[in-house]
Amino acid sequence: MKKKILLFLVLFFISSSNVMAAGCVSSFTASGSTRRANGHQSQWFNNGSYETTGGSVSDSCFSISGGGSVVNVKASGGTFQFSPQKTGTATVTYTLSASCSCSKKSISKTAYFKFSEWGLNSLEVKGYTLSPKFYNMTMEYTITVPENVNTVDLVLYPIEKGASIKVNGISASAGNVTAQIINNKITILVTTSVGDARTTTISVKRGGVVASCDYSTEEAAEAQAKKECTNYNITMDRSTGCYTYNCLSSDSSSKSTSSKSSSSTSSSKKSSSIMSSKISSDSSDDNPETGSAEMYLIWFLGFAAVGYAVWYYKNVKNMDNIDNNPNAN
């Protein structure tokens, strides 16, 4: 009998040792995450862990559901891991089986994931070089411009199509954007469809070579354009800060601002005046209305002269008759 009791005790302790060696999960945590999806499809990130008592447990103690095609999740050696697959949101439930729980109760926890493709896919400043070279994970850049440049032309596209863009706080569309340099900075804010925002900053240094301009201000270009054009437009070269004007096709001749001197303009006006005067005098000779008036005057004077001659002749003859015949009355 004693031998049986001893054998029972030995088997009991062996069995207890095996249970303790298997261990159980005493607690676990699992949280969601918000991050860029782009470029991370092959990477795994930790988002939780579990603690055991009495030894290790198998990862199969946890069942994981949800995520869809947005995220892959797994339990691995005491941690929970996830890998983003595409932009969007996902809900994942982690459930510990009762057999692996130290409390012998099943426990579930929920985690929320939100993935987006942040920031810019490409960025260019026309006429200038970004330093460092553009990379979508770099948020700070520098360009150097001449002292007289106050705006630059950007070409930018976000990683996520449809993401909202603001340049210096003003809403803009992907593609070509004219940006004002404010306090020697240009800020570009990209907000994704799931609400994640990333700001890219371009710092502007002054000291580039100032271009030689015919017109360094819009007012100067416009003043000259008004002298030479009926209709015109004013443009600025963003890379130099210089203004130019062009007469539109509705003018008699198209003029450029590249080399127009005041002397040639004055000479042209004088020639035009002389030509206009000549045309005016010539045209009076050929004007049928003017010719007709002169002809009428000549005829009138002619008839008047004939009438006067006839009247004079008759009156003189009568006077002669009276003188020769005093008894006529």
C-alpha positions as CSV (number, residue, x, y, z in Angstrom):
1,M,0.0,0.0,0.0
2,K,2.8,2.4,0.9
3,K,4.4,1.6,-2.5
4,K,1.2,2.5,-4.3
5,I,0.9,5.8,-2.5
6,L,4.6,6.6,-3.2
7,L,4.1,5.8,-6.9
8,F,1.0,8.0,-7.0
9,L,2.8,10.9,-5.5
10,V,5.7,10.5,-7.9
11,L,3.4,10.4,-10.9
12,F,1.5,13.5,-9.6
13,F,4.7,15.6,-9.3
14,I,5.8,14.5,-12.7
15,S,2.5,15.5,-14.2
16,S,2.5,18.8,-12.3
17,S,6.0,19.5,-13.6
18,N,4.9,18.9,-17.2
19,V,2.0,21.3,-16.8
20,M,4.2,24.0,-15.2
21,A,6.8,23.4,-18.0
22,A,4.1,24.1,-20.6
23,G,3.3,27.4,-18.9
24,C,0.3,29.7,-19.4
25,V,-0.4,33.2,-20.5
26,S,-0.8,35.6,-17.6
27,S,-1.4,38.8,-19.5
28,F,-1.1,40.3,-23.0
29,T,-1.4,43.6,-24.8
30,A,-2.2,44.4,-28.4
31,S,-2.5,47.9,-29.9
32,G,-3.2,49.2,-33.4
33,S,-1.0,51.6,-35.4
34,T,-1.0,54.5,-37.8
35,R,1.7,54.7,-40.4
36,R,2.7,54.9,-44.1
37,A,1.7,51.9,-46.0
38,N,3.8,52.7,-49.1
39,G,7.1,50.8,-49.1
40,H,6.4,48.7,-46.0
41,Q,4.6,45.7,-47.5
42,S,7.5,43.3,-46.7
43,Q,8.2,44.7,-43.2
44,W,6.9,43.5,-39.8
45,F,6.4,45.8,-36.9
46,N,5.6,45.0,-33.2
47,N,2.3,46.1,-31.8
48,G,1.9,44.0,-28.7
49,S,3.3,41.2,-26.5
50,Y,2.2,38.5,-24.0
51,E,3.7,37.3,-20.8
52,T,3.8,33.7,-19.6
53,T,4.0,32.0,-16.3
54,G,5.7,28.6,-15.8
55,G,7.3,28.4,-19.2
56,S,6.7,29.3,-22.8
57,V,3.5,28.8,-24.8
58,S,2.8,28.1,-28.4
59,D,1.8,31.0,-30.7
60,S,-1.2,28.9,-31.6
61,C,-2.7,29.8,-28.3
62,F,-3.8,33.0,-30.0
63,S,-6.3,33.2,-32.8
64,I,-6.2,36.4,-34.8
65,S,-9.0,37.6,-37.1
66,G,-9.7,40.7,-39.2
67,G,-7.4,42.9,-41.1
68,G,-8.7,41.9,-44.5
69,S,-6.3,43.0,-47.3
70,V,-5.2,46.1,-45.4
71,V,-2.8,44.4,-42.9
72,N,-1.2,41.0,-42.1
73,V,-0.9,40.1,-38.4
74,K,0.7,37.3,-36.4
75,A,1.8,36.1,-33.0
76,S,5.5,35.4,-32.9
77,G,7.7,34.3,-29.9
78,G,5.9,36.5,-27.3
79,T,5.1,39.4,-29.5
80,F,2.3,40.5,-31.9
81,Q,3.4,41.8,-35.3
82,F,1.8,43.4,-38.3
83,S,2.7,44.3,-41.8
84,P,0.9,47.1,-43.8
85,Q,-0.4,46.0,-47.2
86,K,-2.3,49.0,-48.6
87,T,-3.9,52.3,-47.5
88,G,-7.1,52.1,-45.5
89,T,-8.3,51.1,-42.0
90,A,-8.7,47.7,-40.4
91,T,-9.9,46.1,-37.1
92,V,-8.1,43.1,-35.8
93,T,-9.2,40.9,-32.8
94,Y,-6.6,38.9,-30.8
95,T,-8.2,36.0,-28.8
96,L,-6.3,33.9,-26.2
97,S,-7.8,30.4,-25.8
98,A,-8.9,29.3,-22.3
99,S,-6.6,26.3,-22.3
100,C,-3.5,28.7,-22.6
101,S,-4.8,31.2,-20.1
102,C,-3.6,31.1,-16.5
103,S,-7.1,32.1,-15.5
104,K,-8.5,29.4,-17.7
105,K,-10.7,32.0,-19.4
106,S,-10.7,33.1,-23.0
107,I,-9.6,36.7,-23.4
108,S,-10.1,38.9,-26.5
109,K,-8.6,42.3,-27.4
110,T,-9.2,44.6,-30.3
111,A,-6.7,46.8,-32.2
112,Y,-7.3,49.4,-34.9
113,F,-5.0,50.1,-37.8
114,K,-4.9,53.0,-40.2
115,F,-2.5,53.2,-43.1
116,S,-1.9,55.9,-45.6
117,E,0.7,56.9,-48.1
118,W,2.1,60.1,-46.7
119,G,3.7,63.1,-48.2
120,L,5.0,63.8,-51.6
121,N,5.9,61.4,-54.4
122,S,7.8,64.1,-56.3
123,L,8.9,67.7,-55.9
124,E,10.6,70.1,-58.3
125,V,11.4,73.8,-58.2
126,K,11.7,75.1,-61.8
127,G,15.0,76.8,-62.4
128,Y,16.5,75.8,-59.1
129,T,18.1,72.7,-57.5
130,L,16.8,71.2,-54.3
131,S,19.3,70.4,-51.6
132,P,19.4,67.5,-50.7
133,K,18.0,65.7,-53.7
134,F,14.3,64.9,-53.3
135,Y,13.4,61.7,-51.4
136,N,9.9,61.2,-50.1
137,M,11.0,60.6,-46.5
138,T,13.0,63.9,-46.4
139,M,11.0,66.8,-45.1
140,E,13.5,69.7,-45.2
141,Y,15.1,71.2,-48.4
142,T,17.0,74.3,-49.4
143,I,17.2,76.4,-52.6
144,T,19.2,79.5,-53.4
145,V,17.6,82.3,-55.4
146,P,18.6,85.8,-56.5
147,E,17.7,88.7,-54.3
148,N,14.9,90.0,-56.6
149,V,13.0,86.7,-56.8
150,N,9.9,86.5,-54.7
151,T,8.0,83.6,-56.2
152,V,9.0,80.3,-57.7
153,D,7.2,77.6,-59.7
154,L,6.8,74.2,-58.1
155,V,5.9,70.9,-59.7
156,L,4.6,68.5,-57.0
157,Y,2.6,65.3,-56.7
158,P,1.4,63.5,-53.6
159,I,2.0,59.8,-53.0
160,E,-1.7,59.2,-52.4
161,K,-3.9,60.3,-55.3
162,G,-6.6,62.6,-54.1
163,A,-4.7,63.7,-51.0
164,S,-5.2,67.4,-50.2
165,I,-2.4,69.9,-50.7
166,K,-1.8,73.3,-49.2
167,V,1.1,75.5,-50.2
168,N,1.8,78.2,-47.6
169,G,-1.6,77.5,-46.2
170,I,-3.4,77.9,-49.5
171,S,-5.2,75.0,-51.1
172,A,-3.5,73.8,-54.3
173,S,-3.8,71.0,-56.9
174,A,-1.2,68.5,-57.8
175,G,1.0,69.6,-60.7
176,N,2.2,73.1,-61.3
177,V,1.9,75.5,-58.4
178,T,3.2,79.1,-58.2
179,A,4.4,79.7,-54.6
180,Q,5.2,82.9,-52.8
181,I,8.3,83.0,-50.8
182,I,7.2,84.0,-47.3
183,N,9.9,84.8,-44.7
184,N,12.4,82.9,-46.9
185,K,10.3,79.7,-46.6
186,I,7.8,77.7,-48.6
187,T,5.7,75.1,-46.8
188,I,3.8,72.2,-48.4
189,L,1.2,70.3,-46.3
190,V,-0.1,67.0,-47.7
191,T,-3.1,65.4,-45.9
192,T,-4.1,61.9,-46.8
193,S,-7.7,60.5,-47.1
194,V,-7.4,59.0,-43.7
195,G,-6.3,62.2,-42.0
196,D,-2.6,61.8,-41.7
197,A,-0.6,65.0,-42.5
198,R,3.0,65.6,-43.4
199,T,4.7,69.0,-44.0
200,T,7.6,69.5,-46.3
201,T,9.5,72.8,-45.9
202,I,11.7,74.5,-48.5
203,S,14.1,77.1,-47.0
204,V,15.1,79.9,-49.4
205,K,18.6,81.4,-49.3
206,R,19.3,84.7,-50.9
207,G,22.5,85.4,-52.8
208,G,22.1,83.9,-56.3
209,V,23.3,86.0,-59.2
210,V,20.8,88.8,-59.9
211,A,19.9,88.6,-63.6
212,S,20.2,91.7,-65.8
213,C,16.6,92.8,-66.5
214,D,15.1,95.3,-69.0
215,Y,12.3,95.6,-66.4
216,S,12.8,94.5,-62.8
217,T,9.3,95.4,-61.8
218,E,5.9,94.7,-63.3
219,E,5.1,98.5,-63.1
220,A,8.1,99.4,-65.2
221,A,7.2,96.8,-67.9
222,E,3.6,98.0,-68.0
223,A,4.6,101.6,-68.3
224,Q,6.6,100.9,-71.4
225,A,3.9,98.5,-72.8
226,K,1.3,101.3,-72.6
227,K,3.6,103.5,-74.8
228,E,3.9,101.0,-77.5
229,C,0.9,98.7,-77.4
230,T,-2.9,99.0,-77.6
231,N,-3.2,95.5,-76.0
232,Y,-0.5,93.7,-74.2
233,N,0.4,91.2,-71.5
234,I,3.0,91.2,-68.8
235,T,5.0,88.0,-67.9
236,M,7.7,87.3,-65.4
237,D,10.6,84.8,-65.7
238,R,10.5,82.9,-62.4
239,S,14.1,81.9,-62.7
240,T,15.4,85.5,-63.0
241,G,12.6,87.6,-61.6
242,C,12.7,89.8,-64.7
243,Y,9.5,91.2,-66.3
244,T,8.7,91.4,-70.0
245,Y,5.8,92.6,-72.1
246,N,4.4,91.6,-75.5
247,C,2.0,93.5,-77.7
248,L,-0.9,91.3,-78.7
249,S,-1.8,90.4,-82.3
250,S,-4.6,93.0,-82.4
251,D,-1.9,95.7,-82.6
252,S,-0.7,96.7,-86.1
253,S,2.7,95.3,-85.4
254,S,3.9,93.0,-82.6
255,K,6.6,94.6,-80.5
256,S,9.0,92.9,-78.1
257,T,10.6,94.4,-75.0
258,S,14.1,93.0,-75.8
259,S,15.4,96.2,-77.6
260,K,13.1,99.1,-78.1
261,S,14.8,102.5,-77.9
262,S,13.0,105.8,-77.4
263,S,14.7,107.4,-80.4
264,S,13.5,104.8,-82.8
265,T,10.0,105.2,-81.4
266,S,10.2,108.9,-81.8
267,S,11.5,108.6,-85.4
268,S,8.7,106.2,-86.2
269,K,6.1,108.6,-84.9
270,K,7.6,111.5,-86.9
271,S,7.7,109.5,-90.1
272,S,4.1,108.5,-89.5
273,S,3.1,112.1,-89.0
274,I,4.8,113.2,-92.3
275,M,3.3,110.4,-94.2
276,S,-0.1,111.1,-92.7
277,S,0.1,114.8,-93.8
278,K,1.2,113.9,-97.3
279,I,-1.6,111.4,-97.7
280,S,-4.1,114.1,-96.4
281,S,-3.0,116.7,-99.0
282,D,-2.9,114.2,-101.8
283,S,-6.3,112.9,-101.0
284,S,-7.8,116.4,-101.2
285,D,-6.9,116.6,-104.9
286,D,-8.4,113.3,-105.7
287,N,-11.6,113.8,-103.6
288,P,-14.5,114.0,-106.0
289,E,-16.6,116.1,-103.6
290,T,-13.9,118.7,-103.2
291,G,-13.4,118.9,-107.1
292,S,-17.1,119.3,-107.7
293,A,-17.3,122.3,-105.3
294,E,-14.5,124.1,-107.1
295,M,-16.1,123.5,-110.5
296,Y,-19.4,124.9,-109.2
297,L,-17.7,128.1,-108.1
298,I,-16.0,128.6,-111.4
299,W,-19.3,128.1,-113.3
300,F,-21.1,130.5,-110.9
301,L,-18.5,133.2,-111.4
302,G,-18.6,132.7,-115.2
303,F,-22.4,133.1,-115.3
304,A,-22.2,136.2,-113.0
305,A,-19.7,137.8,-115.3
306,V,-21.8,137.2,-118.4
307,G,-24.9,138.5,-116.7
308,Y,-23.1,141.7,-115.6
309,A,-21.8,142.2,-119.2
310,V,-25.3,141.9,-120.7
311,W,-26.8,144.3,-118.1
312,Y,-24.0,146.8,-118.7
313,Y,-24.4,146.7,-122.4
314,K,-28.1,147.4,-122.3
315,N,-27.9,150.3,-119.9
316,V,-25.0,152.0,-121.8
317,K,-26.9,151.7,-125.1
318,N,-30.0,153.3,-123.6
319,M,-28.0,156.2,-122.3
320,D,-26.5,156.8,-125.8
321,N,-30.0,156.8,-127.3
322,I,-31.2,159.5,-124.8
323,D,-28.2,161.7,-125.5
324,N,-28.7,161.5,-129.3
325,N,-32.5,162.2,-129.1
326,P,-33.3,164.9,-126.5
327,N,-36.9,165.1,-127.7
328,A,-37.6,161.5,-127.0
329,N,-39.6,162.3,-123.9
